Structure formats: structure tokens, C-alpha cells
Amino acid sequence: LIPDLLRLIDQFAASPLKSLADTLTSWLEPVARMWRFSRNNGITEGFHTKMEMISRRAFGFRNFHNYRLRVLALCGWNGVINRV
């Protein structure tokens, strides 16, 4: 599909739709990445749902550090905490 997309962009670059060709060119890498890896964000949404359930069960943590530790424990954690 990517060669077809590149041919389409080349056709648009020589037409009045040049701005569309520029937009497609600037987004080419993210579009290719989407086709390569996944077509949805189900994993991200699953983690978000799990984090919301943690918040609802706790009725709000007293500090963010405790909430963060609970999220890391329930959403998968390799034992290393990166303090960024």
C-alpha cells in the first residue's frame, strides 16, 4: 500500500492539491508506523480504564506517588522506577 500512497502523493504534488501532498508527506512516517504495528489503541485504552478503576476504588489517593505505585503494580512493572 505504501508504493500506491507514494504514487498518489506524486500526482497531488503536481496538481492544485499540493497542500494535501505536503500534509501526506509530513505525516508519511506516522501513517506507515500505524500500518506496521496496529490499527487501534486498544492497549492504551485498556491501561486508561484500569487506571480509572484504581481511582474509583480508592476515592482519590492522598498523594500522586501512591497512585503511581498502584498503577505500576497493576498495569505491569519490571521492578525499576524511572524518576523523570
C-alpha positions in Angstrom: 0.0 0.0 0.0 2.9 2.4 0.6 4.1 2.4 -3.0 0.5 3.3 -4.0 0.4 6.1 -1.5 3.7 7.5 -2.7 2.4 7.5 -6.3 -0.7 9.3 -5.1 1.4 11.9 -3.4 3.5 12.4 -6.5 0.3 13.0 -8.5 -1.0 15.5 -6.0 2.3 17.4 -5.9 1.8 18.5 -9.5 -1.8 19.4 -9.1 -3.8 22.1 -7.2 -3.9 19.7 -4.3 -0.3 20.5 -3.4 -1.1 21.3 0.2 -2.6 17.8 0.5 0.6 16.3 -0.9 2.6 18.3 1.6 0.4 17.1 4.5 0.6 13.5 3.4 4.4 13.8 3.0 4.8 15.3 6.5 2.6 12.5 8.0 4.1 9.7 6.0 6.2 8.1 8.8 3.3 8.0 11.4 1.0 6.6 8.8 3.5 3.9 7.8 4.0 3.1 11.5 0.3 2.7 12.0 0.1 0.2 9.2 3.1 -1.6 10.5 2.2 -2.1 14.2 -1.5 -1.7 14.8 -4.7 0.0 13.7 -6.1 0.8 17.1 -5.0 1.9 20.5 -6.7 -0.8 22.5 -3.7 -1.4 24.8 -3.6 2.3 25.7 -7.3 2.4 26.3 -7.1 -0.8 28.5 -4.5 0.8 30.7 -6.5 4.0 30.9 -9.6 2.1 32.0 -7.6 0.2 34.6 -6.2 3.4 36.0 -9.6 4.9 36.2 -10.9 1.9 38.1 -8.0 2.3 40.6 -9.0 5.9 41.2 -12.7 5.0 41.7 -11.9 2.2 44.1 -9.6 4.4 46.2 -11.8 7.5 46.1 -8.6 9.5 45.4 -5.2 8.9 46.8 -3.6 11.3 49.2 -0.6 11.8 47.0 0.4 11.1 43.5 3.3 8.8 44.5 0.9 6.2 46.0 -1.4 6.3 42.9 1.6 5.9 40.6 2.9 2.9 42.5 -0.6 1.3 42.4 -0.8 1.8 38.6 2.7 0.4 38.1 1.9 -2.6 40.2 -1.4 -3.4 38.4 -0.5 -2.5 34.8 2.8 -4.4 34.7 6.0 -3.3 36.2 9.6 -4.6 35.7 10.8 -3.5 39.2 12.5 -0.3 38.0 11.1 3.1 38.8 12.3 5.8 36.5 12.2 9.1 38.2 11.7 11.6 35.4 
